[in-house]
Amino acid sequence: MTVLFLTTDLMFTSRLSGVASRLGMTLKIAATSAALIKLLAADPGSLVLVDLNSPGLDPRSLVADLKALSTPPQAIVAFGPHVHENRLAEATAAGCDEVLTRGQFNAHMEETLAKWQG
């Protein structure tokens, strides 16, 4: 399975890459929503991770665009800082399959990926 990760945080990507590799998953990074949609078109059925701290991100628009694709993602998991309650709520309202604080995702990264791996 492929994990498509929307983020500009390359430090966090390193740890996630190791976890994905241990689970037999491939990790691909996108810095923009448009790049993420292009990756998904090439890799349908992927798990999408969204860093809610990504610059210029509009969660409602992104989730709507992803779900409207002829080959939508298997799931959309978003995470962000616990102090950004409005952003987390916005991701939930947008229709993300799972929304976590960054701390929750960091602490349970392997379990979260494995859960969606099937």
GIHUQUI-V300077 format. One record per pair of residues at least 6 apart in sequence whose ideal C-beta (glycine too) atoms are under 6 Angstrom apart, sorted by the first residue. I is the first residue (numbers start at 0). GAP is how many residues later the second one is. D is the distance in Angstrom with one decimal. If there is no record, write none. Layout:
BEGIN
i:I gap:GAP d:D
i:I gap:GAP d:D
END
This chain:
BEGIN
i:0 gap:24 d:5.1
i:0 gap:116 d:5.5
i:1 gap:24 d:4.7
i:1 gap:41 d:4.6
i:1 gap:44 d:4.2
i:2 gap:17 d:5.3
i:2 gap:22 d:5.3
i:2 gap:24 d:5.0
i:2 gap:44 d:4.9
i:3 gap:24 d:5.3
i:3 gap:32 d:5.9
i:3 gap:35 d:5.0
i:3 gap:36 d:5.9
i:3 gap:42 d:4.8
i:3 gap:44 d:5.0
i:4 gap:24 d:5.3
i:4 gap:44 d:4.5
i:5 gap:24 d:5.1
i:5 gap:30 d:4.7
i:5 gap:44 d:4.9
i:5 gap:48 d:5.5
i:6 gap:44 d:3.8
i:6 gap:47 d:5.8
i:7 gap:23 d:5.3
i:7 gap:46 d:5.9
i:12 gap:16 d:5.9
i:16 gap:10 d:5.0
i:18 gap:90 d:5.1
i:18 gap:91 d:5.1
i:19 gap:7 d:4.3
i:22 gap:90 d:5.6
i:22 gap:91 d:6.0
i:27 gap:11 d:5.4
i:29 gap:6 d:3.9
i:29 gap:9 d:5.4
i:32 gap:29 d:4.9
i:39 gap:6 d:6.0
i:39 gap:33 d:5.9
i:43 gap:27 d:3.2
i:44 gap:29 d:5.2
i:45 gap:27 d:5.6
i:46 gap:27 d:5.4
i:46 gap:28 d:5.5
i:46 gap:69 d:4.8
i:47 gap:25 d:4.2
i:47 gap:28 d:4.7
i:48 gap:28 d:5.3
i:49 gap:28 d:4.2
i:51 gap:26 d:5.5
i:51 gap:28 d:3.0
i:51 gap:35 d:4.9
i:51 gap:39 d:6.0
i:52 gap:27 d:5.8
i:58 gap:31 d:5.2
i:58 gap:32 d:4.6
i:58 gap:35 d:4.6
i:59 gap:34 d:4.4
i:62 gap:31 d:4.0
i:62 gap:32 d:5.0
i:65 gap:6 d:5.9
i:65 gap:7 d:5.7
i:74 gap:22 d:4.2
i:74 gap:41 d:4.8
i:75 gap:20 d:4.7
i:75 gap:21 d:5.3
i:76 gap:21 d:4.5
i:77 gap:13 d:4.1
i:77 gap:18 d:4.5
i:77 gap:21 d:5.0
i:78 gap:21 d:4.5
i:78 gap:23 d:5.3
i:78 gap:26 d:4.0
i:79 gap:7 d:5.2
i:79 gap:8 d:5.8
i:79 gap:22 d:6.0
i:80 gap:21 d:5.3
i:81 gap:19 d:4.0
i:87 gap:11 d:5.5
i:90 gap:8 d:4.7
i:91 gap:7 d:4.8
END
